[in-house]
Amino acid sequence: MRHRMFRLLVAVMCLAMIAGCSRTKQLNRISFVTAIGLDKGDTGVKIHALIAVPGKFSALSPAGGGGAEEKPPNYILTSEGDTIPKALYEMKRKTSRDMNFGHTRLILFSDELAKEGVEPLLDLFMRREEFQINPWVAVTKGSTKDVLQAKPEVPQSVTDYLVDTFSQSGSDSMEILPIFLYQFYSYLNEPGKTPYAMEIRTQKEGNRLRLANLGLFRKGKLVGALTPKETKYLQMVIGDRLRPATLTIRDISYTLLALRTKHDVTKEGIKLDMSIRLDLDANPAGPPMSYSEKIEQEAAIANALQKDVESLINKLQNLKTDPAGFGEKYRTAQGGDLDAGEWVESIFPKLPVQVKVTVRIDRKGMLS
Amino acid sequence: MKRITYEPKLNYSILIFVTIFPVSISRPISAILEGVGRNSVWFLFPILLLALAGTWMSLQISKRCGDVSLMLACGEILFRWATPVAYILYGILYLGIAAYTIALSGDFSSRVFQYGDSRDAIVTDVLITACAALFPMETLIRYSQVLMIIGVPVFFAATLSMLTETHWSWLQPMFHVQEMIHPDVAAATVMGMLSPLAAVTLISRKHTNVTFLSLSGYMTLLTVLVSYLVAMSIAAFGIHTAQKMEYVVFYGQSAVHIENFIFERVIFWGSVLLIYFKVVGNAFLMRCAALSLAQTLGIRLGVVPILLVSGITAAVFWKVDLPYFFLMAPLWLGYYSFLLLFVFPALLYAILLLRRIKT
């Protein structure tokens, strides 16, 4: 009985001691950084931290409502330093609250900085436990501060806007190819694929921000970009997830119903076999499509797609980047070993490309 | 009329499963990945066979010497004072395992919950473990049974989220000799992971029912589950990135973020559940170390040996160089475990068989 009481007493004491009441920071003494922008600085790197002010989000504010006239629910702190940790530490002198990076969902690089190379900059975000490894990574045209300062109508926060876009839980499109930080880091280290990142631009009208091209990286440096149409074809080539996509051939628009892609990458070359099913979306000028016209249209679409996809792969070969992951197919076909540098510099650019596209128009919409 | 309470038999094997599980999915995985690369997925199984062979021999020795513990059997097979020597040797092993698992637990907590200095978290864990170790073995076994029914399935349900972000081709080729850079280090690390199996040597089978079939079943299940998590981690990050990460399984789960879901950060489930596993597992190992110490000194297991062991552990961690400890401990533990888990029982079993053949 005595031993039992003693054990119970010790357990209760331990429970009380581990409650964590000492040296804690209350919630109203913490600033939550939701996005980080990195620009090229005079001495090293310039960091812009987008900090959320929860009370100013219209959903949480007692006044309610929204609109651009009211103050935005974020503010930006800027600091410059030789290294990112130094700049972040110096940023502490510009705020009365402790900065918490556990909710950082977005890391932006300016195109100028991206061209110099982002690999050394990723080390902190992967190494420090405070950062999650799954924020989205993107590139901005010009300074990242311009993007962070944008005031979208809905949602009010730039971070929420971009997280909704990249997560594709809101608007989803095959012209957007998002990437997580850990994926970007993995693609830098794995030999079979090179990283990429969407480019964000500001605009004066609409919802103030738009996603434009897809930046392509080689050895951690931004070397080129794909247009939105090329990004769509890239996703079709990768063939991972089917998202809404519209194809317009000869002024007739189709939506993608189903897609199956098969890659074969060997020393002989890259062979791509794509099978696509389409739904006729808009045919404003033409008469109802007969069976023979449908066959002819399918052949025309297949021919156009084949040329576009071959052109895309040739562009990737010229840029010496492989966001599609052909190197991974080549590696597994060759038994497992592949040198990343050798693949993008000498093997991939020289491989002949053969694309075969099979198209079937399965549906014609609501008009017969 | 009083109803007779139905008390199911206490399953020792489940306690060992619950003890090994949190250890096996933390830092040791990274050491194995560094040592043998993609081969890690299957590399665990041959080492498991070695560990099970040693366990079988220990149980056979115990059975043939009247269901006593291996240490007491040692005294019968070799010479009388071999028993206290065996208690000391195994006591060092249990203390080492307990210290390592507590260090891993404290280090993990300090990182995941951003506690700060891992040394403070480790020493706090020693105190919590000491308190938990004061409870009798039956309590720990029952606790582990509850975890097995509730904790393990929930944990693995949370790991299924890793399937959404996998590149299966990154696992190929799974048998790749060029990636076996340090197979000895990897083997030692796996053996160190399985070292809590040495606790069966302490069991007196007169009072506790533990069968080799049950033990091997749970250990095989554990190895399959760990192998699955290793494969998922490689498929999520690629081998080159996975080799760089300290807690690769944790980061593999952390990589997935389910938007607009109540448990958006799926990793939270896993991290919290693991705490429950660690409390009971570490307590069990500390109790084993205290029992060895008590048996060596010829005293009864109680509060004093447990507090003595926890005091030694806390004092060691206050002074030790932690990065060096985490680097070398799996190796030392692994080689020592191999000696006591396989070599020593094999030696005893061989002597036992030779004596039987002679007679």
Interface residues (C-beta under 8 A of the other chain):
Chain A: H3 F6 R7 V10 A11 C14 I18 G102 E129 E130 Q132 I133 N134 V163 S167 S169 F180 Y182 Q183 Y185 S186 N189 E190 G192 E328 K329 R331 T332 G335 G336 D337
Chain B: R111 V112 Q114 T124 L127 I128 C131 L134 F135 E165 H167 S169 W170 Q172 P173 H176 Q178 A236 F237 G238 I239 H240 T241 K244 Y251 S254 A255 V256 H257 E259 N260 R265 V303
